[in-house]
Amino acid sequence: MTSFEENVSDIYEKEITDTDFGFIIDSSGELKTVFFPEDYSGYMPAKIKEVLHLMGVDDPESLASVTLH
């Protein structure tokens, strides 16, 4: 495993929890995927909605059961 892969693995294991939202953005700045908290109940904080809106997602609640590619 490279040091970059180790750093990513460490971040994932130490920094990302089951209660986090997350975004994967590709090298051109396009939204690639979004992940939701493990026990997502439908409540989405306004700041998450704002980020998704900036990324061109007009209906953020519809993403909870969809994987973007």
Summary of the structure (lengths in Angstrom):
residues: 69
radius of gyration: 13.3
end to end distance: 25.8
largest distance: 38.5
contacts: 126
relative contact order: 0.16
helix: 39%
strand: 13%
